[in-house]
Amino acid sequence: MLRQTFHRCKGFRRPLSTIVNNSLDDFTVGGCVKEPKVIIIGAGLAGLSAAQRLASAGFKDFTILEASHRVGGRIETFCYDNKVLEFGAQWFKTGLNNSIFNLAMEEQLALQSDNNSAGIFLSPEGLPGIRQSVGDIGYTIFSEMKSKLNKMDCSADKVQRSVLDYLNLRIQQELATLSGPLQYDVYRVIYGLTNDLKAEIGIDLSLASALDVHGMASDSGRRVTVPRGMANLLAPLLREIPAESVHYNKQVDTVSWGTQVPTSPRALLMCHDTSAYEADYVLVTVPLGVLKSTADTMFCPSLPSSKTEAIKALGVGHLHRVFMEYTNPFWAGDQPKYRFARCMDEVNGPKGWASTISRIDYVNNTLAFEVSGQQAVEMENCSNEHVAMELTNLLRQYTGNWIPFPSNLLRSRWWTNKFFRGAQSYLGMQSNVEHQKELGSPVFAHNDPNNPILLFAGEATSIGSHATLHGARTSGIREAHRILKLTKAQNKI
Ligand SMILES: Cc1cc2nc3c(=O)[nH]c(=O)nc-3n(C[C@H](O)[C@H](O)[C@H](O)COP(=O)(O)OP(=O)(O)OC[C@H]3O[C@@H](n4cnc5c(N)ncnc54)[C@H](O)[C@@H]3O)c2cc1C
C-alpha cells in the first residue's frame, strides 16, 4: 500500500531501501525464525521509526514504553481555533536523501516553503527600521557566510574553533569593504541574523564547535513546513505499528542488563508505576538531556565509561517557542517578516533572554517568537505574565508604537520537562563526531561479546544529522537493522 502511494508521487523515484540495507530487505521473522523480545524506550521519531521497520519485517514481539501520554516526542503540534502551532520541530529539507521529505511524499502531505526571506529589520530607534535595501545587503552577506561555514572542512584544524570565532573573522572582513553609514546598519543586520543560527543550534555560538554546522548545507534542499502540522508525519508510522505495542505513561526508571544467571532475562526494565518488562534487546531512544540526568541511576550495571564520557561531552541546546494571541490583532494579514537588528554585545553578552529573539512569525491572530540558548532556560523559569510583558516591551521599543498586551500566551517547556531536558544535541568545544559514534554504539554483556543487549538511537546518535528529524528517523532505522542482523545471526540464517 505504502509503496503504491510512493510510486504515484511525482519525483519520488528511490524506494525506502535507500536507507535500508538490501540484504535485510526480504528478511522476515516467523516460521522457523525465532523472534527476540524487543523493548524500545521512547515513542519519538527514532523509537517509532525503529518499531515501524521491525513491524515491516514481521516482528510481533516488540513494545514501546513511552513516559508521556502521547507519541511524537519533540514533534508536538498543537491544533486549535483554526491554528496549527508547532511547539517542537517545524521544518525539514526537500530532497530524496532526506528521510522526512520521503515520508511526507509517501503520505502525500501538502508542503509549504518556509518563508525565510530577509524581510524588514527593526532597530531600537523604532519604525520604519533599517532601510530595506540595506537589510537585503546584510541578509545576502550573512547567507553566503553561513553557506561557506557549512561547506568548510574544519575537521583537520589543530585547534577546535567556535562558530562565533569563524563568523567574527568573516564579518570583520565583509564590513571592511563597506562605507561608513552603511557599515553600522549592515553590522546590526548581520549580528541580528546570528540569532537565527543560535536558534538552529540552541546554544551561544561561542560555545558551539564549528564542527557542528559543518555539513548542514550538504542536504541542500529547500526548507518546507507541513501546514496541517508536523504530527501528520507520524501517521504512516503509526499505521504500521500495532496500537497495543505502544504503552503510554510508562516512564522507565531502571534497566538491569547482562545478568550472569542463565535463567534470568537478558534485560529487565522497571517502570515508575512498578510494572516490569523483560527483553532480549533494549533500544534506548530517550533524549541526550535525559541520559545526562538519569544514566547514572537508570542502568544497572552502569554503562561503560566510554559511553558515559560521550554523554557528558556532547552538548544539549535550548530552544523555546512562545505564542502570543490577540483578540484584535494590530497587524494586517499580509505583514512582511520582521526581524531584529542587533549589536554584537547585545547578541553575545549576558543580556536578557529577549535579546536572543531573531524574528516575529505570524499564525492568524498569533505572534510567534523563538528564544534560544541558555537564556531560554532562564525564560522557562519566568511566569507567563513576565514573558508577555518582556515581549510587549520589546515590540514597543523596536516599533516605537504602543502595542497591546496579548489576550493569551502559550509556550513550550523543553527544559523543565524531565522527559526531554533540552531541545536538541550539539557539538560543543569539548566534543566531536567520535562522541556521537560512541553514544550510538551497542553495549554488550561481559559474557556475550557477540550479542549486544543495549542499543542506542535518537537524534544525538546521528553523525552529520544530529538535532534533526532526519537524524532521529535514520538512527531508529539503523538500530532496527542491527536487531534484524542479530536475529539472522542468532538463527544462523
Ligand atoms: C523547539 C524545537 C524545534 C526543533 N525544530 C526542528 C526543525 O525545525 N527541524 C528538524 O529537523 N528538527 C527540529 N528539532 C529537532 C527534532 O525535533 C528532534 O531531532 C527529533 O524530534 C528527536 O527525535 P527523537 O526520537 O530522537 O527524540 P524525542 O522526540 O525526544 O523522543 C524521545 C522520547 O523518549 C521519551 N522518554 C524520555 N524519557 C523516558 C523514559 N524514562 N521512559 C520512557 N520514555 C521516555 C520522551 O517522552 C520522548 O517521547 C527541533 C526540536 C525542538 C525541541
The ligand as an SDF file (V2000), in Angstrom:
LIG
                    3D

 53 58  0  0  0  0  0  0  0  0999 V2000
   11.7760   23.5180   19.7360 C   0  0  0  0  0  0  0  0  0  0  0  0
   12.3960   22.5280   18.7800 C   0  0  0  0  0  0  0  0  0  0  0  0
   12.4500   22.8350   17.4360 C   0  0  0  0  0  0  0  0  0  0  0  0
   13.0050   21.9350   16.5340 C   0  0  0  0  0  0  0  0  0  0  0  0
   12.9860   22.2470   15.2240 N   0  0  0  0  0  0  0  0  0  0  0  0
   13.3880   21.3250   14.3230 C   0  0  0  0  0  0  0  0  0  0  0  0
   13.1600   21.5490   12.9470 C   0  0  0  0  0  0  0  0  0  0  0  0
   12.5700   22.5610   12.5520 O   0  0  0  0  0  0  0  0  0  0  0  0
   13.6170   20.6100   12.0680 N   0  0  0  0  0  0  0  0  0  0  0  0
   14.2340   19.4480   12.4840 C   0  0  0  0  0  0  0  0  0  0  0  0
   14.6270   18.6240   11.6340 O   0  0  0  0  0  0  0  0  0  0  0  0
   14.4060   19.1960   13.8080 N   0  0  0  0  0  0  0  0  0  0  0  0
   13.9890   20.0900   14.7200 C   0  0  0  0  0  0  0  0  0  0  0  0
   14.1050   19.8390   16.0560 N   0  0  0  0  0  0  0  0  0  0  0  0
   14.7540   18.5810   16.4660 C   0  0  0  0  0  0  0  0  0  0  0  0
   13.8150   17.3730   16.3040 C   0  0  0  0  0  0  0  0  0  0  0  0
   12.5740   17.6850   16.8540 O   0  0  0  0  0  0  0  0  0  0  0  0
   14.4410   16.1760   17.0310 C   0  0  0  0  0  0  0  0  0  0  0  0
   15.7360   15.9390   16.4880 O   0  0  0  0  0  0  0  0  0  0  0  0
   13.6480   14.8720   16.9220 C   0  0  0  0  0  0  0  0  0  0  0  0
   12.2560   15.0600   17.0380 O   0  0  0  0  0  0  0  0  0  0  0  0
   14.1510   13.9340   18.0180 C   0  0  0  0  0  0  0  0  0  0  0  0
   13.5110   12.6710   17.9290 O   0  0  0  0  0  0  0  0  0  0  0  0
   13.9910   11.5050   18.9150 P   0  0  0  0  0  0  0  0  0  0  0  0
   13.1360   10.3410   18.6560 O   0  0  0  0  0  0  0  0  0  0  0  0
   15.4610   11.3670   18.8290 O   0  0  0  0  0  0  0  0  0  0  0  0
   13.7150   12.0660   20.3890 O   0  0  0  0  0  0  0  0  0  0  0  0
   12.3290   12.5150   21.0570 P   0  0  0  0  0  0  0  0  0  0  0  0
   11.3830   13.0150   20.0520 O   0  0  0  0  0  0  0  0  0  0  0  0
   12.6960   13.4380   22.1690 O   0  0  0  0  0  0  0  0  0  0  0  0
   11.7480   11.1470   21.6510 O   0  0  0  0  0  0  0  0  0  0  0  0
   12.2170   10.6180   22.8640 C   0  0  0  0  0  0  0  0  0  0  0  0
   11.0090   10.0670   23.6330 C   0  0  0  0  0  0  0  0  0  0  0  0
   11.5010    9.4370   24.8320 O   0  0  0  0  0  0  0  0  0  0  0  0
   10.5310    9.6440   25.8570 C   0  0  0  0  0  0  0  0  0  0  0  0
   11.1780    9.4140   27.1610 N   0  0  0  0  0  0  0  0  0  0  0  0
   12.0450   10.2050   27.8080 C   0  0  0  0  0  0  0  0  0  0  0  0
   12.4250    9.6260   28.9730 N   0  0  0  0  0  0  0  0  0  0  0  0
   11.7880    8.4290   29.0380 C   0  0  0  0  0  0  0  0  0  0  0  0
   11.7630    7.3580   29.9960 C   0  0  0  0  0  0  0  0  0  0  0  0
   12.4910    7.4030   31.1210 N   0  0  0  0  0  0  0  0  0  0  0  0
   10.9710    6.2890   29.7550 N   0  0  0  0  0  0  0  0  0  0  0  0
   10.2190    6.2130   28.6210 C   0  0  0  0  0  0  0  0  0  0  0  0
   10.1960    7.1910   27.6790 N   0  0  0  0  0  0  0  0  0  0  0  0
   10.9810    8.2890   27.8900 C   0  0  0  0  0  0  0  0  0  0  0  0
   10.0910   11.0780   25.6210 C   0  0  0  0  0  0  0  0  0  0  0  0
    8.8370   11.3430   26.2370 O   0  0  0  0  0  0  0  0  0  0  0  0
   10.0230   11.1370   24.0880 C   0  0  0  0  0  0  0  0  0  0  0  0
    8.7350   10.8290   23.6130 O   0  0  0  0  0  0  0  0  0  0  0  0
   13.5500   20.7040   16.9880 C   0  0  0  0  0  0  0  0  0  0  0  0
   13.4930   20.3940   18.3520 C   0  0  0  0  0  0  0  0  0  0  0  0
   12.9190   21.2880   19.2360 C   0  0  0  0  0  0  0  0  0  0  0  0
   12.8140   20.9230   20.6900 C   0  0  0  0  0  0  0  0  0  0  0  0
  1  2  1  0
  2  3  1  0
  2 52  2  0
  3  4  2  0
  4  5  1  0
  4 50  1  0
  5  6  2  0
  6  7  1  0
  6 13  1  0
  7  8  2  0
  7  9  1  0
  9 10  1  0
 10 11  2  0
 10 12  1  0
 12 13  2  0
 13 14  1  0
 14 15  1  0
 14 50  1  0
 15 16  1  0
 16 17  1  0
 16 18  1  0
 18 19  1  0
 18 20  1  0
 20 21  1  0
 20 22  1  0
 22 23  1  0
 23 24  1  0
 24 25  2  0
 24 26  1  0
 24 27  1  0
 27 28  1  0
 28 29  2  0
 28 30  1  0
 28 31  1  0
 31 32  1  0
 32 33  1  0
 33 34  1  0
 33 48  1  0
 34 35  1  0
 35 36  1  0
 35 46  1  0
 36 37  1  0
 36 45  1  0
 37 38  2  0
 38 39  1  0
 39 40  1  0
 39 45  2  0
 40 41  1  0
 40 42  2  0
 42 43  1  0
 43 44  2  0
 44 45  1  0
 46 47  1  0
 46 48  1  0
 48 49  1  0
 50 51  2  0
 51 52  1  0
 52 53  1  0
M  END
$$$$
